[in-house]
Structures are given as structure tokens and as C-alpha cells.
Amino acid sequence: MTCGPLPADTRAEQVERVAAFLERNPGATVQDINAACDPGSATKVLSVMRRLGFVLRREWHRGARKGGRSTRRAARYWLMSRPQRAQGELFENT
């Protein structure tokens, strides 16, 4: 049995997956996001999220490399808030 190419998801679906992941896993790295959400390019999705009105916090942390002899900087991300949606007219004009 062969399967064809998987259907490509939209950027909106990728943004929603990453936002849900960051709500469940605050302080995730780009590597965590790529492994869990498969957005294609996590950094691109994070920049699109900012343009769409998501508020993200980024902090740089120093962590040990695999061998443990040296360290590297890695950005960690938190989802602070989702975009505010317009509520429209709350009251009728009389």
C-alpha cells in the first residue's frame, strides 16, 4: 500500500497548533515546537503569530550541549495572550 503526499496545512492551522502547544508547554524551545507541532519552520510561524496579534515572550537561556563540555544559548517561548477579537456592537442603538 502506498500513500501519496500528505495534504499541506494552512498557516492558520500551524499557528493554532503552535499556540495550543505553547499553552500546554510554557518555555518551549524551537526544537520542542518543531518536534511536537511539525510546523515546517517554527521561527516563521512564531513571527507570523506576532503579526496576527499573539503576544509571545522570548527569553534566552544557556544550556549544556550533548557532551556537557560546552554551553549554547537557546530561546524559550511563552504564549502570553491570544489576539483580542472585536466584540462588535454590544448594545443596540435606540
N, C-alpha and C positions, 0 to 999 in steps of 0.2 A: 504494500500500500504506500503510495507516495502522496505527499501533501504539497500543495502549491505554496506560493508565498503568503505569509500572513498579511491580513489587511492592515494598512497603515492607520494608526490612530491620529486623531487631530491634536493640535497643540493644546486645545482646551481640555481634552481628556488627560493629556500628560500633566498639565498644570493641576488638575483636580487630584490625580494620583499622588503627585509630589506634596501637595498641600495636606492631604489626608495622612500621608506618611510622616510629615513633619509634626503634625498634631499628636500622633501616637509616639513619635521618637524625637523629642526635642534634643538639639545639639548634634544632629546627624551631620556626617561629612559628605562630600560629593561622592566618595566611593560608596558610602552606605546608600545614598539615594539612587545611584546607578544600579547597584545590586538588587535593591528591593523594588524599584519602580520601572526600570528599563525605559527611561525617557528618551534615549538616543544621546542627547547631550544635556546633562544635568545643569551645567553652567548656563546654557542657553535658556532652559526652562526657568531657572531662577531669575534671570534678567527679565524675561517676559512677565513673570509673576509680579515683579516690581512695577513694570509699566501698566499692568492691569489693576494695580491698587492694593496688592498684598503688601503687608508690612513685614519685612524679614529682618532679623538681627543676625549679623555675622561677627564671629569672634575668632581670632587666630589663637591656636594652641600649639604648643610644642610637644611632640610625641616621639617615642623611640622608634627607630627603624627596626626591621625584622631581626637583624643581627644584634641589636641592642647597643652597638658601639657609638652610634651617632643619632642625632635627632633631626626631625624635619618639622616644618610648620604645616599645619592643616587647618583649613577654615571649617568651622562648625556653624550650622544654621538653625535658627529657631523661627517658627511662624508666630508672629506677634498678633496679627489680626488679618482677617479677610477683608476684601473690599466692601465698603458700605454701599448698599443698594438704595436707590431712591424709593421713597415710600409713596410718592405721588400725592395726590390731594387727600388729606386726612378728613377734611370737613367739606361739606357741600356749601357752595356759595348761595346765600339766600337774599 
